[in-house]
Amino acid sequence: MSYIHINGSSYKSIISVIIRAYNAEKTIRDAIDSVLGQSYNGFIEIIICYDKGSNDRTYNIIMEYANRNFDNRKIIIIEHEHTTPFLALLEGLKKAKGDLITILDADNIFPKKYVECVVNYVVKMRHDKAFYYTNLIVANKYLQPKIIINREKVTIGKLLVKNLIDMNIMFISSNCLRDLVGALRSLSKIRYFEFLHEDYLLSLLAFKICNPVHIPGIYVIYREHGENITGVTYKDPIKQLFSIERSIKTLIAFYYLAGKSLIISQKVVLLASLIYRILLMFYTIIRVFLVVK
């Protein structure tokens, strides 16, 4: 087992990286290689949640990695029936054994020093039951940067208005994850909530259950390529409608799980946010009718 050395002290840290794989043959090599090639010399387990509903070469590609040996890296493949991104993620979260757990979408990448920089920060700060989040560089399909998004000064109030913390910029401590998974498991039994914004729900719950900590100056590369289910910037009204519907379900799910712990002002903001999204959904439906002829 490897150790991180900070100011003469040693800290052992196992990192779990969850990658969901559904029809991801075009990009998943880049995602896996970016984790395998991390400068961090500690142990990283890569949990690949393979959706058996895929109809491309995703399975063949991940099996190439499964049959290889890596120093301080281990690839775990979970095969599951075709399901939603939320339920697929839950399978990976339940399997993760790391001290820190993060998620990487199959079309995004970690810069080479990303994990090392995060771990160094965590070791220095030593927050208890922490939910860490970094920042985004939005790139095109060729990984050329388009937008830099910094996520400092996020609050629960701002989160209730807008989804600000993307799945790919999260690092969750194991003791925080235990409580999050417990809440998500109870939610997964209700079919209405199977398709929501899982990153939005995770961050909302983490801001109530755990200790949210922003890590400055560290970025994940988020790739937009036209096939994203949703995106940071998009103009397609169908995608917008789908995203609005998922965000409405997400806010309802959050209230279902944590409503009793919200103060009055937070409940008012949440209700206003729901009403705004419902109105926006009707407006977007009108746009869809104007576009589809």
Wavefront OBJ file of the C-alpha trace (Angstrom):
o trace
v 0.000 0.000 0.000
v 1.282 3.484 -0.905
v 1.266 6.523 1.333
v 0.976 10.266 0.823
v 3.645 12.192 2.802
v 2.704 15.661 4.051
v 5.017 17.566 6.411
v 6.689 14.379 7.610
v 3.432 12.516 8.360
v 2.005 9.617 6.371
v -1.571 9.200 5.246
v -2.903 6.036 3.629
v -5.753 6.665 1.216
v -7.639 4.353 -1.133
v -9.500 6.136 -3.932
v -12.608 4.696 -5.578
v -13.517 5.981 -9.040
v -16.936 4.970 -10.377
v -17.441 4.951 -14.154
v -20.850 4.121 -15.599
v -20.623 2.509 -19.030
v -23.554 2.555 -21.436
v -22.917 2.754 -25.198
v -19.646 4.502 -24.395
v -17.271 2.963 -26.958
v -16.271 6.362 -28.398
v -14.947 7.841 -25.177
v -14.544 5.271 -22.409
v -10.894 4.494 -23.255
v -10.015 8.132 -22.616
v -11.865 8.072 -19.290
v -10.244 4.849 -18.024
v -6.773 5.837 -19.267
v -7.063 9.190 -17.484
v -7.591 7.351 -14.177
v -4.912 4.721 -14.776
v -2.433 7.459 -15.693
v -2.926 9.538 -12.548
v 0.250 10.797 -10.909
v -1.164 9.765 -7.516
v 0.942 6.800 -6.345
v -1.622 5.435 -3.907
v -4.158 2.714 -4.631
v -7.087 3.476 -6.954
v -9.961 1.081 -7.544
v -11.877 1.735 -10.755
v -15.444 0.474 -10.531
v -17.006 0.174 -13.982
v -20.787 -0.245 -13.914
v -21.540 -1.837 -17.270
v -25.096 -1.574 -18.545
v -25.975 -4.788 -20.386
v -28.427 -2.811 -22.508
v -25.462 -1.389 -24.454
v -25.415 -2.298 -28.131
v -21.928 -1.172 -29.090
v -18.378 -2.349 -28.247
v -18.285 -0.930 -24.710
v -18.127 -4.384 -23.116
v -15.243 -5.532 -25.326
v -13.275 -2.430 -24.468
v -13.677 -2.665 -20.698
v -12.848 -6.385 -20.757
v -9.504 -5.535 -22.393
v -8.680 -3.557 -19.254
v -10.106 -6.210 -16.906
v -7.628 -8.760 -18.224
v -4.563 -6.586 -17.559
v -2.530 -6.036 -14.388
v -1.726 -2.547 -13.119
v 0.494 -1.242 -10.302
v -1.609 0.299 -7.525
v -4.711 0.116 -9.706
v -7.566 -2.368 -9.710
v -10.475 -2.585 -12.141
v -13.788 -3.968 -10.854
v -16.592 -4.578 -13.344
v -20.220 -4.663 -12.237
v -22.616 -5.914 -14.909
v -26.225 -4.883 -14.426
v -29.431 -4.948 -16.423
v -30.395 -1.883 -18.434
v -31.421 0.819 -15.996
v -31.281 4.546 -15.304
v -28.062 6.479 -14.563
v -29.204 6.990 -10.969
v -29.693 3.290 -10.244
v -26.457 2.403 -12.041
v -24.582 4.906 -9.889
v -26.118 3.455 -6.735
v -24.686 0.037 -7.670
v -21.224 1.564 -7.885
v -21.547 3.549 -4.657
v -22.560 0.412 -2.751
v -19.460 -1.394 -4.049
v -16.932 1.395 -3.366
v -14.401 0.677 -0.586
v -12.253 3.797 -0.818
v -11.543 6.441 1.786
v -12.544 8.934 -0.908
v -15.067 8.149 -3.624
v -15.483 10.038 -6.879
v -17.437 9.581 -10.107
v -16.194 10.010 -13.649
v -18.622 9.929 -16.556
v -17.435 7.768 -19.436
v -17.126 10.789 -21.733
v -15.010 12.953 -19.395
v -11.411 12.796 -18.169
v -9.294 13.529 -15.104
v -6.194 15.678 -15.705
v -3.009 13.773 -14.806
v -2.454 15.346 -11.362
v -6.133 15.647 -10.424
v -6.383 12.893 -7.787
v -2.978 13.725 -6.299
v -3.947 17.384 -5.852
v -7.279 16.475 -4.257
v -5.695 13.994 -1.829
v -2.978 16.484 -0.849
v -5.678 19.045 -0.054
v -7.722 16.527 1.921
v -4.700 15.454 3.960
v -3.839 19.045 4.873
v -7.374 20.070 5.818
v -8.616 16.805 7.381
v -12.309 17.699 7.390
v -14.644 15.257 9.108
v -17.449 13.600 7.134
v -16.588 15.769 4.159
v -18.152 16.225 0.747
v -15.482 17.818 -1.450
v -16.077 19.428 -4.819
v -13.684 20.941 -7.352
v -14.262 22.862 -10.620
v -14.978 22.287 -14.318
v -13.343 22.965 -17.639
v -16.002 22.467 -20.308
v -14.387 21.228 -23.534
v -15.596 20.260 -26.994
v -15.478 16.687 -28.294
v -11.791 17.157 -29.172
v -11.060 18.168 -25.545
v -10.363 21.765 -26.507
v -11.394 24.076 -23.593
v -14.476 26.255 -24.073
v -15.555 27.446 -20.618
v -13.942 27.471 -17.163
v -16.424 27.114 -14.296
v -15.324 27.769 -10.708
v -17.635 26.526 -7.961
v -16.586 28.508 -4.886
v -19.178 30.001 -2.522
v -21.892 27.411 -3.178
v -24.584 27.317 -0.472
v -27.656 25.157 0.097
v -29.787 28.164 -0.853
v -28.020 28.557 -4.191
v -28.263 24.815 -4.799
v -32.017 24.870 -4.284
v -32.193 27.371 -7.139
v -29.744 25.704 -9.539
v -27.727 22.510 -9.987
v -24.200 23.824 -9.431
v -22.116 20.748 -8.590
v -21.560 18.318 -11.445
v -21.129 14.613 -10.696
v -17.562 14.620 -12.014
v -16.222 17.211 -9.551
v -17.277 15.370 -6.366
v -15.033 13.585 -3.864
v -17.013 11.992 -1.045
v -15.423 10.780 2.181
v -16.414 7.246 3.162
v -18.229 8.296 6.348
v -20.252 10.862 4.391
v -21.015 8.284 1.701
v -22.527 5.836 4.180
v -25.284 8.286 5.077
v -25.834 9.310 1.458
v -26.170 5.716 0.258
v -28.640 4.983 3.040
v -30.861 7.823 1.858
v -30.500 6.895 -1.823
v -31.360 3.255 -1.169
v -34.681 4.206 0.363
v -35.401 6.445 -2.620
v -34.517 3.762 -5.172
v -37.540 1.715 -4.079
v -39.897 4.375 -5.480
v -40.174 4.067 -9.276
v -41.119 7.723 -9.778
v -37.614 8.737 -8.704
v -35.672 6.330 -10.920
v -34.805 9.010 -13.491
v -33.607 12.220 -11.845
v -30.459 14.369 -11.699
v -28.370 12.108 -9.473
v -25.557 14.660 -9.144
v -28.030 17.355 -8.101
v -29.588 15.083 -5.491
v -26.193 13.979 -4.149
v -25.001 17.554 -3.680
v -28.262 18.696 -2.070
v -28.212 15.798 0.386
v -24.496 16.229 1.077
v -24.993 19.896 1.965
v -27.501 18.794 4.614
v -25.923 15.538 5.829
v -22.175 16.139 5.442
v -19.574 18.902 5.610
v -19.337 20.550 2.142
v -15.830 21.748 1.226
v -14.794 23.486 -1.997
v -11.297 22.748 -3.333
v -10.009 25.723 -5.354
v -7.749 25.599 -8.384
v -8.464 21.983 -9.385
v -10.461 21.098 -12.503
v -12.126 18.151 -14.236
v -12.452 18.170 -18.023
v -16.126 17.903 -18.974
v -16.592 16.997 -22.629
v -19.603 18.166 -24.630
v -20.012 16.198 -27.834
v -23.611 16.480 -28.961
v -24.677 13.115 -27.555
v -24.843 14.151 -23.888
v -28.189 13.397 -22.245
v -27.933 16.864 -20.760
v -25.212 19.457 -20.937
v -23.761 22.596 -19.430
v -24.656 24.544 -22.562
v -27.250 23.346 -25.060
v -30.067 24.748 -27.184
v -32.062 21.622 -28.031
v -35.550 22.121 -26.484
v -36.081 18.349 -26.166
v -32.936 18.021 -24.056
v -33.992 21.055 -22.055
v -37.418 19.562 -21.426
v -35.874 16.287 -20.281
v -33.486 18.138 -17.981
v -36.270 20.253 -16.453
v -38.374 17.159 -15.776
v -35.440 15.460 -14.042
v -34.694 18.560 -11.934
v -38.323 18.730 -10.766
v -38.154 15.091 -9.670
v -34.836 15.780 -7.975
v -36.177 18.635 -5.847
v -39.223 16.585 -4.880
v -36.943 13.663 -3.968
v -34.760 15.940 -1.841
v -37.785 17.253 0.016
v -39.050 13.696 0.485
v -35.745 12.721 2.110
v -34.720 15.893 3.937
v -37.767 18.145 4.108
v -38.094 17.873 7.888
v -34.578 19.264 8.374
v -35.128 22.360 6.204
v -35.786 25.727 7.776
v -38.727 27.847 6.596
v -36.649 30.051 4.281
v -35.170 26.986 2.577
v -38.625 25.483 2.061
v -39.788 28.744 0.490
v -36.817 28.786 -1.888
v -37.389 25.144 -2.793
v -41.074 25.745 -3.510
v -40.279 28.827 -5.612
v -37.662 26.833 -7.511
v -40.209 24.091 -8.235
v -42.820 26.589 -9.451
v -40.242 28.260 -11.710
v -39.265 24.904 -13.249
v -42.887 23.926 -13.816
v -43.505 27.208 -15.652
v -40.283 26.735 -17.602
v -41.405 23.236 -18.558
v -44.631 24.590 -20.064
v -42.671 27.250 -21.947
v -40.287 24.597 -23.264
v -43.185 22.391 -24.357
v -44.430 25.302 -26.467
v -40.950 25.606 -27.991
v -40.985 21.890 -28.813
v -44.279 22.297 -30.656
v -42.835 25.199 -32.609
v -39.691 23.242 -33.530
v -41.341 19.912 -34.400
v -43.571 20.329 -37.434
l 1 2 3 4 5 6 7 8 9 10 11 12 13 14 15 16 17 18 19 20 21 22 23 24 25 26 27 28 29 30 31 32 33 34 35 36 37 38 39 40 41 42 43 44 45 46 47 48 49 50 51 52 53 54 55 56 57 58 59 60 61 62 63 64 65 66 67 68 69 70 71 72 73 74 75 76 77 78 79 80 81 82 83 84 85 86 87 88 89 90 91 92 93 94 95 96 97 98 99 100 101 102 103 104 105 106 107 108 109 110 111 112 113 114 115 116 117 118 119 120 121 122 123 124 125 126 127 128 129 130 131 132 133 134 135 136 137 138 139 140 141 142 143 144 145 146 147 148 149 150 151 152 153 154 155 156 157 158 159 160 161 162 163 164 165 166 167 168 169 170 171 172 173 174 175 176 177 178 179 180 181 182 183 184 185 186 187 188 189 190 191 192 193 194 195 196 197 198 199 200 201 202 203 204 205 206 207 208 209 210 211 212 213 214 215 216 217 218 219 220 221 222 223 224 225 226 227 228 229 230 231 232 233 234 235 236 237 238 239 240 241 242 243 244 245 246 247 248 249 250 251 252 253 254 255 256 257 258 259 260 261 262 263 264 265 266 267 268 269 270 271 272 273 274 275 276 277 278 279 280 281 282 283 284 285 286 287 288 289 290 291 292 293
